[in-house]
Amino acid sequence: MGVIRLSGKPYVAGVIAGAVSTIIPRRHLNIAPGPPSPGQSDPKDEESESDFQETSTRIPRPAGTLFKMFESAATTFASLFVLGLAGYGYHRYYKYLVLQKMRNAFEPGDPMLEVSALKRHHSGTSMEEDDFHWIWRPEQPKIDAIIDGSNKGHYHLLIGEKGTGKSSMLLKAMQRVAGEGVSMFEAHANLEIFRIRLGKALDYEFHEDYIGSLFSIKGPREGNNAILDIERAFNKLEKVALDRHKRIRRPLVLIINGMHLLRDDDDGRDLLELIQQRAEQWAACDLVTLVLNSDDYWVYERLKQYATRMEVHPVLDLPKYQAISALKQYRSLHYEIQPPASVFEEVYDRVGGRLTFLARVAKAPDMLRACEDICHVEKTWFLNKCWILGQEMDDDFMNEQKYASAAMLLAKALVDEEKEATRSYHPETGRLLPQIPLHKAREIMTRADFIKDYDHINVFTIDAQSMVRADSVPMQSAFREICNQESFEKHLTATLDRISAIESLGRTREVVAKDLIAGKYNITGRADKGGISVNLLSTEAKDG
């Protein structure tokens, strides 16, 4: 071994070479390689060992990979489990909250009663005064039994003219039970508005406040329309009714006021069919008693087709003795001095027993003048809707005049019926309005489709026995006054002749023949079936 002297100290060449190699690369040292000293490792072995360690760190071990995969899967599964558990818990809580809110909707108190109490508060009458001046009707005990749940197993239709007191009887019956187990709302022609009003009455949001989409749960209202929402609301109502039936054995009562506001079209008929199906099912199980209030006949006609458990309650004008009593009570609310009995008799003869007319007359200082105003309003309404134009009518208004002339024909028939009647006034029940069966009225008008629209605009009315009469006593007075005019029949005949002439012109086709010799011809055939043929039969001889 060679000896190298650095700074006066000898070092072994191998040791120096190993130390320098860590600082200076071997290729820059001019040192001859030699065998390693005893106890010293070979640098090549050290380099190969470090290379193996670097390679082992770059290649992943199978056990570590599986562990990391399992750890990631467990984290994902735990996150999904917590999210799913939260979503399911919210969903269950929301369904419970929906039913609980609907149960609270049938607790004592109702928005309709609150509005009625607010109106009574503004009028300055207390509950006792309101009961004292309440107009009792013969139908009131039946309505009370329906609302308090003692009359069950049926659903009910209240039908009658506008202003006869149907809604007032329902509100009075609800007051007696404080609205417990009862809910009431107004119908509407638009199904979306109907849905919203139903939801308000049942305290049901139709899942519009549902936030399950935060948990990737599809909302129940996605892709639905109004009729499906109404069906869903009835499903929830049925669950609440089942729970109530187990506890107290008394049905819930749902009142739909103003059913005549529904349109007589496909949507309106579908909704009415849905309501009737539920009413039949609930009445059979004593779950829910449905009460429908309508002014028009078409609702009854539509329901009667499939009705098995429906009860119809006609609500008519008050008879004479009750009408005069109601008029006196109304009058005492506003005036201390009562007029003579003859004035009350005269008022009844002019406006009849319609509660809305009696209340309006009782508030007026001059009651007879108020009666004249009511009769004038009714006459003006009829003339604006159904007056005829006579012989000078323009042909563009033929369809409108068909509608008007049919109404005038029916009004004239009712006036003639009144003249021919042996008795039109009863000393106890009062005035008896002339009436005609529905099929006969359609025969008189020569149209079957107009009568329902007349009922809707409150010109004529159709009762539950399918009898047609004037909508009210003032309307019958308007018929009488119009038809008794001297020129009325002539004017009506001229209008009907003009309509016939216009229709005849529409059915007539003019044929023009040119370059024909004088004589007799035979014309046969049709233009739409093989054409028309013209054959000369004989010629006329010329004079001279």
DARA-V307062 format. One record per residue. N is the residue number from 1. PHI is phi in degrees with one decimal (NA if undefined). PSI is psi in radians with two decimals (* if undefined). OMEGA is omega as a letter, one per 30 degrees, with the letter a starting at -180 (NA if undefined). Layout:
n = [N | N]
phi = [PHI | PHI]
psi = [PSI | PSI]
omega = [OMEGA | OMEGA]
This chain:
n = [1 | 2 | 3 | 4 | 5 | 6 | 7 | 8 | 9 | 10 | 11 | 12 | 13 | 14 | 15 | 16 | 17 | 18 | 19 | 20 | 21 | 22 | 23 | 24 | 25 | 26 | 27 | 28 | 29 | 30 | 31 | 32 | 33 | 34 | 35 | 36 | 37 | 38 | 39 | 40 | 41 | 42 | 43 | 44 | 45 | 46 | 47 | 48 | 49 | 50 | 51 | 52 | 53 | 54 | 55 | 56 | 57 | 58 | 59 | 60 | 61 | 62 | 63 | 64 | 65 | 66 | 67 | 68 | 69 | 70 | 71 | 72 | 73 | 74 | 75 | 76 | 77 | 78 | 79 | 80 | 81 | 82 | 83 | 84 | 85 | 86 | 87 | 88 | 89 | 90 | 91 | 92 | 93 | 94 | 95 | 96 | 97 | 98 | 99 | 100 | 101 | 102 | 103 | 104 | 105 | 106 | 107 | 108 | 109 | 110 | 111 | 112 | 113 | 114 | 115 | 116 | 117 | 118 | 119 | 120 | 121 | 122 | 123 | 124 | 125 | 126 | 127 | 128 | 129 | 130 | 131 | 132 | 133 | 134 | 135 | 136 | 137 | 138 | 139 | 140 | 141 | 142 | 143 | 144 | 145 | 146 | 147 | 148 | 149 | 150 | 151 | 152 | 153 | 154 | 155 | 156 | 157 | 158 | 159 | 160 | 161 | 162 | 163 | 164 | 165 | 166 | 167 | 168 | 169 | 170 | 171 | 172 | 173 | 174 | 175 | 176 | 177 | 178 | 179 | 180 | 181 | 182 | 183 | 184 | 185 | 186 | 187 | 188 | 189 | 190 | 191 | 192 | 193 | 194 | 195 | 196 | 197 | 198 | 199 | 200 | 201 | 202 | 203 | 204 | 205 | 206 | 207 | 208 | 209 | 210 | 211 | 212 | 213 | 214 | 215 | 216 | 217 | 218 | 219 | 220 | 221 | 222 | 223 | 224 | 225 | 226 | 227 | 228 | 229 | 230 | 231 | 232 | 233 | 234 | 235 | 236 | 237 | 238 | 239 | 240 | 241 | 242 | 243 | 244 | 245 | 246 | 247 | 248 | 249 | 250 | 251 | 252 | 253 | 254 | 255 | 256 | 257 | 258 | 259 | 260 | 261 | 262 | 263 | 264 | 265 | 266 | 267 | 268 | 269 | 270 | 271 | 272 | 273 | 274 | 275 | 276 | 277 | 278 | 279 | 280 | 281 | 282 | 283 | 284 | 285 | 286 | 287 | 288 | 289 | 290 | 291 | 292 | 293 | 294 | 295 | 296 | 297 | 298 | 299 | 300 | 301 | 302 | 303 | 304 | 305 | 306 | 307 | 308 | 309 | 310 | 311 | 312 | 313 | 314 | 315 | 316 | 317 | 318 | 319 | 320 | 321 | 322 | 323 | 324 | 325 | 326 | 327 | 328 | 329 | 330 | 331 | 332 | 333 | 334 | 335 | 336 | 337 | 338 | 339 | 340 | 341 | 342 | 343 | 344 | 345 | 346 | 347 | 348 | 349 | 350 | 351 | 352 | 353 | 354 | 355 | 356 | 357 | 358 | 359 | 360 | 361 | 362 | 363 | 364 | 365 | 366 | 367 | 368 | 369 | 370 | 371 | 372 | 373 | 374 | 375 | 376 | 377 | 378 | 379 | 380 | 381 | 382 | 383 | 384 | 385 | 386 | 387 | 388 | 389 | 390 | 391 | 392 | 393 | 394 | 395 | 396 | 397 | 398 | 399 | 400 | 401 | 402 | 403 | 404 | 405 | 406 | 407 | 408 | 409 | 410 | 411 | 412 | 413 | 414 | 415 | 416 | 417 | 418 | 419 | 420 | 421 | 422 | 423 | 424 | 425 | 426 | 427 | 428 | 429 | 430 | 431 | 432 | 433 | 434 | 435 | 436 | 437 | 438 | 439 | 440 | 441 | 442 | 443 | 444 | 445 | 446 | 447 | 448 | 449 | 450 | 451 | 452 | 453 | 454 | 455 | 456 | 457 | 458 | 459 | 460 | 461 | 462 | 463 | 464 | 465 | 466 | 467 | 468 | 469 | 470 | 471 | 472 | 473 | 474 | 475 | 476 | 477 | 478 | 479 | 480 | 481 | 482 | 483 | 484 | 485 | 486 | 487 | 488 | 489 | 490 | 491 | 492 | 493 | 494 | 495 | 496 | 497 | 498 | 499 | 500 | 501 | 502 | 503 | 504 | 505 | 506 | 507 | 508 | 509 | 510 | 511 | 512 | 513 | 514 | 515 | 516 | 517 | 518 | 519 | 520 | 521 | 522 | 523 | 524 | 525 | 526 | 527 | 528 | 529 | 530 | 531 | 532 | 533 | 534 | 535 | 536 | 537 | 538 | 539 | 540 | 541 | 542 | 543 | 544]
phi = [NA | -78.0 | -113.5 | -116.0 | -105.3 | -120.3 | 58.1 | 81.8 | -120.7 | -80.3 | -131.5 | -71.3 | -63.7 | -64.9 | -67.4 | -63.1 | -61.2 | -67.1 | -71.9 | -70.2 | -66.2 | -76.7 | -105.7 | -114.5 | -58.4 | -62.9 | -70.4 | -93.2 | -102.5 | -95.4 | -121.2 | -75.0 | -69.1 | -151.8 | -69.8 | -67.1 | -72.0 | -62.9 | 84.2 | -112.7 | -83.6 | -78.1 | -59.0 | -62.7 | -65.9 | -64.8 | -65.4 | -66.3 | -67.7 | -66.3 | -62.6 | -65.5 | -66.9 | -63.8 | -66.1 | -68.1 | -74.7 | -77.6 | -89.7 | -66.8 | -79.9 | -60.5 | -66.1 | -64.5 | -65.1 | -61.8 | -63.5 | -65.8 | -61.7 | -64.1 | -64.7 | -66.7 | -64.1 | -64.9 | -64.0 | -63.6 | -63.6 | -64.9 | -64.6 | -64.7 | -64.2 | -64.7 | -64.7 | -64.9 | -64.5 | -66.3 | -63.9 | -65.1 | -63.7 | -65.5 | -62.8 | -65.7 | -65.3 | -65.1 | -63.7 | -64.7 | -65.2 | -62.3 | -66.6 | -66.6 | -63.7 | -70.0 | -64.1 | -66.5 | -65.4 | -103.7 | -74.2 | -53.2 | 104.5 | -151.4 | -56.9 | -63.9 | -67.6 | -65.1 | -65.7 | -64.3 | -67.0 | -65.7 | -64.2 | -66.9 | -66.3 | -70.0 | -78.4 | 82.4 | -109.2 | -89.2 | -63.9 | -66.0 | -65.6 | -64.7 | -66.3 | -67.0 | -92.6 | -71.2 | -90.2 | -76.8 | -118.7 | -62.0 | -79.8 | -62.7 | -59.5 | -65.4 | -64.7 | -61.8 | -66.3 | -69.6 | -71.8 | -80.5 | 90.9 | -75.1 | -96.0 | -131.2 | 91.6 | -142.6 | -117.4 | -128.2 | -123.5 | -96.0 | -129.6 | 175.8 | -68.8 | -65.9 | 90.3 | -89.0 | 101.3 | -67.3 | -65.0 | -65.1 | -64.0 | -64.3 | -65.0 | -64.7 | -65.3 | -67.6 | -62.6 | -71.3 | -107.0 | 59.0 | 74.5 | -74.3 | 75.8 | -129.6 | -141.1 | -140.1 | -151.9 | -95.7 | -77.0 | -151.5 | -69.0 | -80.7 | -66.9 | -66.7 | -67.3 | -58.8 | -63.0 | -65.5 | -68.2 | -63.7 | -63.8 | -66.4 | -66.7 | -96.2 | 55.9 | -124.8 | -94.2 | 56.5 | 62.2 | -72.1 | -98.4 | -79.3 | -116.3 | -66.2 | -63.7 | -63.5 | -104.0 | 62.2 | -103.0 | -64.2 | -69.9 | -65.6 | -91.9 | -68.0 | 80.1 | -97.8 | -121.4 | -65.5 | -66.9 | -72.1 | -64.1 | -64.9 | -63.0 | -65.1 | -63.4 | -66.3 | -63.3 | -65.2 | -62.1 | -65.2 | -64.4 | -64.5 | -66.4 | -63.8 | -64.4 | -68.1 | -65.4 | -69.8 | -90.1 | -124.2 | 56.9 | -135.8 | -75.5 | -76.0 | -125.8 | -118.0 | -110.5 | -112.9 | -94.3 | 74.2 | -65.0 | -68.0 | -74.2 | -64.7 | -81.0 | -84.7 | -130.3 | -62.9 | -64.2 | -65.3 | -69.4 | -63.5 | -64.5 | -64.8 | -65.7 | -61.9 | -63.3 | -67.4 | -60.4 | -65.9 | -62.9 | -63.1 | -65.2 | -67.9 | -65.9 | -66.5 | -104.0 | 58.4 | -90.2 | -135.7 | -100.4 | -95.8 | -119.5 | -111.4 | -119.6 | -141.6 | -97.1 | -107.7 | -77.0 | -63.5 | -64.6 | -63.4 | -63.3 | -71.9 | -73.0 | -63.0 | -63.4 | -119.5 | -79.8 | -124.2 | -120.4 | -89.7 | -112.5 | -104.4 | -122.4 | -70.1 | -119.6 | -109.4 | -65.1 | -68.7 | -66.6 | -60.1 | -66.1 | -72.3 | -65.5 | -66.9 | -64.4 | -64.9 | -64.5 | -65.7 | -66.5 | -60.3 | -64.5 | -67.5 | -70.9 | -116.4 | -135.3 | -82.7 | -87.3 | -93.8 | -71.7 | -66.1 | -63.9 | -64.0 | -67.8 | -61.8 | -62.9 | -66.8 | -62.1 | -63.5 | -62.9 | -91.5 | -115.7 | 75.2 | -105.1 | -77.4 | -61.6 | -65.8 | -71.9 | -64.2 | -64.9 | -69.3 | -68.5 | -64.2 | -80.8 | -81.3 | -61.9 | -106.7 | -70.0 | -67.1 | -66.4 | -63.4 | -63.7 | -62.5 | -63.6 | -64.2 | -64.1 | -66.4 | -62.9 | -65.6 | -65.4 | -62.8 | -60.8 | -65.6 | -67.5 | -65.5 | -89.5 | -135.2 | -77.9 | -100.8 | -104.0 | 84.7 | -68.4 | -86.1 | -65.2 | -76.1 | -70.2 | -68.7 | -106.4 | -65.6 | -64.5 | -63.7 | -75.3 | -62.2 | -62.4 | -71.5 | -66.1 | -64.3 | -65.0 | -66.7 | -63.2 | -69.5 | -63.3 | -64.5 | -65.8 | -68.1 | -66.6 | -64.3 | -64.2 | -65.6 | -68.3 | -82.8 | -66.5 | -73.2 | -147.2 | -113.3 | -147.8 | -110.0 | -63.0 | -100.6 | -78.1 | 99.2 | -72.3 | -110.4 | -73.8 | -66.3 | -143.1 | -132.4 | -58.9 | -61.6 | -65.7 | -70.2 | -63.5 | -66.1 | -67.4 | -64.8 | -79.0 | 58.1 | -139.9 | -106.2 | -102.6 | -81.0 | -65.1 | -67.5 | -71.2 | -61.1 | -66.2 | -70.7 | -92.0 | 62.8 | -100.2 | -115.9 | -134.4 | -123.2 | -89.8 | -68.6 | -92.1 | 59.9 | -108.8 | -103.9 | -152.7 | -63.4 | -65.4 | -158.0 | -63.9 | -60.6 | -69.3 | -64.8 | -63.8 | -65.7 | -57.3 | -62.2 | -66.5 | -71.8 | -71.7 | -86.3 | -66.4 | -64.2 | -93.3 | -66.6 | -63.7 | -65.5 | -65.9 | -66.9 | -64.5 | -65.0 | -65.2 | -65.3 | -65.4 | -65.5 | -63.8 | -65.0 | -67.0 | -65.1 | -66.2 | -65.3 | -63.3 | -69.8 | -91.8 | -93.0 | -122.1 | -91.8 | -112.2 | -111.2 | -112.0 | -122.1 | 56.4 | -106.8 | -81.5 | -65.9 | 162.7 | -107.1 | -126.0 | -114.4 | -107.8 | -132.7 | 96.8 | -132.2 | -66.7 | -91.2 | -135.7 | 86.5 | 94.0 | -116.5 | -113.1 | -119.5 | -119.3 | -81.6 | -92.7 | -156.2 | -109.8 | -97.0 | -75.3 | -81.0 | -70.7 | 79.0]
psi = [2.27 | 2.67 | 2.31 | 2.33 | 2.04 | 2.11 | 0.60 | 0.10 | 2.28 | 2.47 | 2.64 | 2.37 | -0.65 | -0.69 | -0.74 | -0.75 | -0.70 | -0.65 | -0.70 | -0.53 | -0.39 | -0.31 | -0.75 | 2.34 | 2.61 | -0.55 | -0.27 | -0.10 | 2.36 | 1.15 | 2.28 | 2.33 | 2.65 | 3.05 | 2.61 | 2.67 | 2.81 | 2.34 | 0.04 | 2.38 | 2.75 | 2.29 | -0.60 | -0.67 | -0.67 | -0.71 | -0.73 | -0.63 | -0.72 | -0.66 | -0.67 | -0.68 | -0.70 | -0.68 | -0.67 | -0.54 | -0.49 | -0.56 | 2.01 | 2.53 | 2.48 | -0.67 | -0.73 | -0.67 | -0.80 | -0.68 | -0.77 | -0.67 | -0.77 | -0.68 | -0.72 | -0.75 | -0.71 | -0.70 | -0.77 | -0.78 | -0.70 | -0.70 | -0.80 | -0.66 | -0.78 | -0.73 | -0.78 | -0.70 | -0.70 | -0.74 | -0.76 | -0.72 | -0.71 | -0.70 | -0.77 | -0.72 | -0.69 | -0.73 | -0.70 | -0.72 | -0.64 | -0.82 | -0.65 | -0.72 | -0.66 | -0.58 | -0.69 | -0.44 | -0.38 | 0.21 | 2.89 | 2.39 | 2.46 | 2.53 | -0.62 | -0.70 | -0.63 | -0.70 | -0.71 | -0.71 | -0.63 | -0.69 | -0.71 | -0.58 | -0.73 | -0.52 | -0.19 | 0.34 | 2.47 | 3.08 | -0.71 | -0.73 | -0.65 | -0.69 | -0.62 | -0.70 | 0.18 | 2.39 | 1.94 | 2.37 | 2.68 | -0.45 | -0.15 | -0.76 | -0.64 | -0.75 | -0.68 | -0.73 | -0.58 | -0.78 | -0.66 | -0.04 | -0.02 | -0.51 | 1.78 | 3.00 | 0.06 | 2.85 | 2.73 | 2.52 | 2.08 | 2.11 | 2.37 | 2.98 | 2.83 | 2.30 | 0.24 | -0.12 | 0.38 | -0.89 | -0.60 | -0.69 | -0.70 | -0.76 | -0.67 | -0.72 | -0.63 | -0.62 | -0.61 | -0.43 | 0.15 | 0.44 | 0.21 | 2.16 | 0.23 | 2.47 | 2.50 | 2.47 | 2.88 | 2.39 | 2.92 | 2.66 | -0.57 | 2.20 | -0.55 | -0.74 | -0.67 | -0.74 | -0.76 | -0.71 | -0.65 | -0.74 | -0.64 | -0.71 | -0.62 | -0.02 | 0.87 | 2.22 | 0.03 | 0.62 | 0.34 | -0.38 | 0.25 | 2.25 | 0.49 | -0.31 | -0.37 | -0.42 | 0.34 | 0.57 | 2.22 | 2.34 | 2.46 | -0.40 | 0.02 | 2.12 | 0.23 | 2.87 | -3.06 | -0.71 | -0.58 | -0.62 | -0.69 | -0.70 | -0.71 | -0.69 | -0.68 | -0.58 | -0.77 | -0.71 | -0.62 | -0.68 | -0.73 | -0.70 | -0.64 | -0.75 | -0.70 | -0.66 | -0.56 | -0.50 | -0.83 | -0.03 | 0.68 | 2.34 | 2.71 | 2.78 | 2.14 | 2.13 | 2.21 | 1.92 | 2.51 | 0.77 | -0.38 | -0.23 | -0.29 | 2.53 | 2.51 | 1.11 | -2.95 | -0.78 | -0.77 | -0.70 | -0.63 | -0.75 | -0.74 | -0.65 | -0.72 | -0.78 | -0.74 | -0.68 | -0.78 | -0.71 | -0.74 | -0.78 | -0.81 | -0.64 | -0.61 | -0.51 | 0.04 | 0.64 | -0.94 | 2.32 | 2.03 | 2.28 | 2.11 | 2.36 | 2.17 | 2.56 | -0.31 | 2.69 | -0.49 | -0.50 | -0.79 | -0.72 | -0.66 | -0.71 | -0.57 | -0.43 | -0.64 | 0.21 | 2.32 | -0.50 | 0.35 | 2.36 | 2.31 | 2.31 | 1.70 | 2.35 | 1.91 | -3.11 | 2.69 | 2.52 | 3.01 | -0.85 | -0.66 | -0.61 | -0.76 | -0.67 | -0.74 | -0.67 | -0.70 | -0.70 | -0.76 | -0.74 | -0.65 | -0.33 | -0.45 | -0.46 | 2.46 | -0.62 | 2.19 | 2.40 | 2.97 | 2.84 | -0.51 | -0.55 | -0.74 | -0.67 | -0.73 | -0.68 | -0.78 | -0.70 | -0.47 | -0.68 | -0.14 | -2.72 | 0.48 | 2.13 | -0.67 | -0.60 | -0.71 | -0.71 | -0.65 | -0.70 | -0.68 | -0.48 | -0.31 | 2.51 | -0.76 | 1.82 | -0.65 | -0.64 | -0.66 | -0.64 | -0.73 | -0.71 | -0.70 | -0.77 | -0.67 | -0.71 | -0.74 | -0.72 | -0.76 | -0.70 | -0.77 | -0.75 | -0.68 | -0.54 | -0.57 | 0.37 | 2.61 | 2.69 | -0.19 | -2.83 | -0.49 | 0.30 | 2.42 | 2.50 | -0.27 | -0.35 | 0.48 | -0.74 | -0.72 | -0.64 | -0.45 | -0.76 | -0.78 | -0.75 | -0.60 | -0.69 | -0.70 | -0.64 | -0.73 | -0.67 | -0.72 | -0.65 | -0.66 | -0.65 | -0.73 | -0.66 | -0.65 | -0.66 | -0.65 | -0.26 | 2.44 | -0.51 | 2.09 | 0.08 | 2.25 | 2.35 | -0.45 | -0.93 | -0.39 | -2.59 | 2.38 | 1.88 | 2.43 | 2.56 | 2.70 | 2.44 | 2.64 | -0.75 | -0.60 | -0.65 | -0.70 | -0.59 | -0.68 | -0.73 | -0.26 | 0.36 | 2.51 | -0.15 | -0.21 | -0.46 | -0.59 | -0.63 | -0.62 | -0.67 | -0.63 | -0.59 | 0.17 | 0.74 | -0.91 | 2.85 | 2.63 | 2.15 | -3.09 | -0.31 | 0.21 | 0.73 | 2.37 | 2.33 | 3.07 | 2.64 | -0.51 | 3.01 | -0.78 | -0.59 | -0.67 | -0.63 | -0.65 | -0.73 | -0.82 | -0.77 | -0.68 | -0.82 | -0.36 | 0.01 | 2.58 | -0.73 | 0.16 | -0.86 | -0.68 | -0.72 | -0.70 | -0.72 | -0.69 | -0.67 | -0.76 | -0.66 | -0.69 | -0.69 | -0.73 | -0.66 | -0.73 | -0.72 | -0.64 | -0.69 | -0.61 | -0.46 | -0.18 | 2.42 | 2.29 | 2.30 | 2.16 | 2.15 | 2.30 | 2.71 | 0.72 | 2.50 | 2.76 | 2.33 | -2.93 | 2.40 | 2.67 | 2.02 | 2.13 | 2.86 | 3.07 | 2.61 | -0.56 | -0.01 | 1.36 | -0.06 | -3.13 | 2.34 | 2.43 | 2.10 | 2.30 | 2.17 | -0.82 | 2.74 | 2.76 | 2.28 | 2.45 | 2.49 | 2.41 | *]
omega = [l | a | l | a | l | l | l | a | a | l | l | a | a | a | l | l | l | a | a | a | l | a | a | l | a | a | l | l | l | a | a | l | l | a | a | l | l | a | a | a | l | l | l | l | l | l | l | l | l | l | l | l | l | l | a | l | l | a | a | l | l | a | l | l | l | l | l | l | l | l | l | l | l | l | l | a | l | l | l | l | l | l | l | l | l | l | l | l | l | a | l | l | a | l | l | a | l | l | l | l | l | l | l | l | l | l | a | a | a | l | l | l | l | l | l | l | l | l | l | l | l | l | l | l | l | a | a | l | l | l | a | a | l | a | a | l | l | a | a | l | l | l | l | l | l | a | a | l | l | l | a | a | l | l | a | l | l | a | a | a | l | l | l | l | a | a | l | l | l | l | l | l | l | l | a | l | l | l | a | a | a | l | a | l | a | l | l | a | l | a | l | l | l | l | a | a | l | l | l | a | a | a | a | a | a | l | l | l | a | a | l | l | l | l | a | l | a | l | a | a | a | l | a | l | a | a | l | l | l | l | l | l | l | l | l | l | l | l | l | l | l | l | l | a | l | a | a | l | l | a | l | l | l | a | l | a | l | l | l | l | l | l | l | l | a | a | l | l | l | l | l | l | l | l | a | l | l | a | l | a | a | l | l | a | a | a | a | l | a | l | a | a | a | l | a | a | a | l | l | a | l | a | a | a | a | a | l | a | a | l | a | a | l | l | a | l | l | l | a | a | l | l | l | l | l | l | l | l | l | a | a | l | a | a | l | a | a | l | l | a | a | l | l | l | a | l | l | a | a | a | l | a | l | a | a | l | a | l | l | l | a | a | a | l | l | a | a | l | l | l | l | l | l | l | l | l | l | l | l | l | a | a | l | a | a | a | a | a | l | a | a | a | l | a | l | a | a | a | l | a | l | l | a | a | l | l | l | l | l | l | l | l | l | l | l | l | l | l | a | a | l | l | l | a | l | a | a | a | l | a | l | a | l | a | a | l | a | a | l | l | l | l | l | a | a | l | a | a | a | a | l | l | l | l | a | a | l | l | l | l | l | a | a | l | l | l | a | l | l | a | a | l | l | l | l | l | l | l | a | a | a | a | l | l | a | a | a | a | l | l | l | l | l | l | l | l | l | l | l | l | l | l | l | l | l | l | a | l | a | l | a | l | a | l | l | l | a | l | l | a | l | a | a | l | l | a | a | a | l | l | a | l | l | a | l | l | a | l | l | l | l | l | l | NA]
